[in-house]
Amino acid sequence: MRAPRRAALLVSVLALLAAFASPATAETVVPRGFQPASTSWTGPDTGYVLGYSPCAKSWCPALLGTTDAGRHWRRLGAPPMPLPDNHNHVALKAFGARLAYVNDGVHVRVTRDGGATWQPVALAGAREPYYLSKIAETGGRVFAVLTTYGEGRGSTRLYSGTAASPVLAPVPGFAVTGGLTYGDLAVGGGLQVALGGDYGTEKYWTSRDGVRFTPADPPCPGGTVASLAGVRERQVVALCSSSPGSPQPGSTERELRHAPRLGGVFGGNDAAPFAGINQGFDAASPASVTVAAVGGGVGFLHHTGDGGRTWTTTELPDRGFALTDLDFPGAGTGVVVDGQPDAYGGSAVYRTTNGGSTWQELRFE
């Protein structure tokens, strides 16, 4: 009888230890004071959040991952990327379970092993001051948009390299110069690249494999800037925006345009709400589109479910500093980051499961 009693006692002790150990383990997954900086999702339920928490009078990075839409989180190896003092957005972009990039507009790092190690990525020929605004991957190649600033004149060009390469280099022929230059790119159903300058020079290319590019008519009319969404149900959606502050401070004139296929001619002029300065744009489907904007200390998520004929607006007034990483990874699921870790009011990740009609804050517990 002694052996069964000892076994029963051992089971009871182990169960008691497990009951006490589980909360302690959970506390170590999400650091105390964690504030999200960037999020990237590879599917509706699989995503990653890079954030920072106070430590030793500074901010220490932490990287979290989930495979069940944020109900549970696991801790991954965080990149050695300090939180910039100038409030540059620290952007995370994951392209699978092992490959991810992080950048603060100037410095770029890559992991090839799911965060176990991070290596610096050089930008060939780039001279500061410059800002790297977007990174995307398709067909085993990585693409980025880099804008260089000068005294009254700058340039925006496309950079590229093989996935996980330690160097990204300019792509010949993909550049614009001017007093004010800008660009965007989108993947999904093919690659799109739009570059422009001074609200007059607009260039646009498409590619199905990331190697061979075809010039096409720009998505937007002269005097506006194109923001691109990926191909959705074989159609392409673009947002055409005027210069910030028009028709009044804290606003932007916007309209949606659609193309029937990648490389097709864009048409339509469905006006979007004016409120806020553009922060992000993406489409869950050709009809379901969301614009992220900030103005007057308020974050706006302008949404249409009918291709631009009617709109609703979700206001996020608690932070109003920035809206970043707006993205729809599939099945009507979308995410956006509100605020920044060291800004007044902190930051949060919002998620939608109905294409952008309604949003709920993700909890990190």
ZIURLIN-V239543 format. One record per backbone hydrogen bond with DSSP energy under -1.0 kcal/mol. NH is the residue of the N-H (numbers start at 1). CO is the residue of the C=O. Records with the same first field share a line. If there is no record, write none. Layout:
# ZIURLIN-V239543
NH = CO  CO
This chain:
# ZIURLIN-V239543
5 = 1
6 = 2
7 = 3
8 = 4
9 = 5
10 = 6
11 = 7
12 = 8
13 = 9
14 = 10
15 = 11
16 = 12
17 = 13
18 = 14
19 = 15
20 = 16
21 = 17
22 = 18
25 = 21
26 = 22
27 = 23
30 = 26
34 = 31
35 = 52
37 = 50
38 = 50
40 = 48
42 = 46
43 = 46
47 = 66
48 = 40
49 = 64
50 = 38
51 = 62
52 = 35
53 = 60
55 = 58
58 = 55
60 = 53
62 = 51
64 = 49
65 = 74
66 = 47
69 = 45
71 = 68
74 = 65
76 = 63
81 = 79
91 = 103
93 = 101
95 = 99
100 = 111
101 = 93
102 = 109
103 = 91
104 = 107
109 = 102
110 = 119
111 = 100
114 = 98
119 = 110
121 = 108
122 = 166
124 = 168
126 = 123
131 = 147
132 = 105
133 = 145
136 = 143
138 = 141
141 = 138
142 = 161
143 = 136
144 = 159
145 = 134
146 = 157
147 = 131
148 = 155
149 = 129
152 = 150
154 = 178
155 = 148
156 = 176
157 = 146
158 = 174
159 = 144
160 = 169
161 = 142
163 = 140
165 = 162
168 = 122
169 = 160
171 = 158
174 = 171
176 = 156
178 = 154
182 = 196
184 = 194
186 = 192
191 = 207
192 = 186
193 = 205
194 = 184
195 = 203
196 = 182
197 = 201
198 = 180
200 = 197
201 = 197
203 = 195
205 = 193
206 = 214
207 = 191
214 = 206
216 = 204
224 = 221
225 = 241
227 = 239
229 = 237
231 = 188
232 = 235
235 = 232
236 = 259
238 = 257
239 = 227
240 = 255
241 = 225
242 = 253
245 = 251
246 = 243
251 = 248
252 = 274
255 = 240
256 = 270
257 = 238
258 = 267
259 = 236
264 = 261
267 = 258
270 = 256
272 = 254
276 = 250
277 = 294
279 = 292
280 = 292
282 = 290
284 = 288
285 = 288
289 = 304
290 = 282
291 = 302
292 = 280
293 = 300
294 = 277
295 = 298
298 = 295
299 = 316
300 = 293
301 = 314
302 = 291
303 = 312
304 = 289
307 = 287
312 = 303
314 = 301
316 = 299
324 = 337
327 = 335
330 = 333
333 = 330
334 = 352
335 = 327
336 = 350
337 = 324
338 = 348
339 = 322
343 = 340
346 = 343
348 = 338
350 = 336
351 = 360
352 = 334
355 = 332
360 = 351
362 = 349
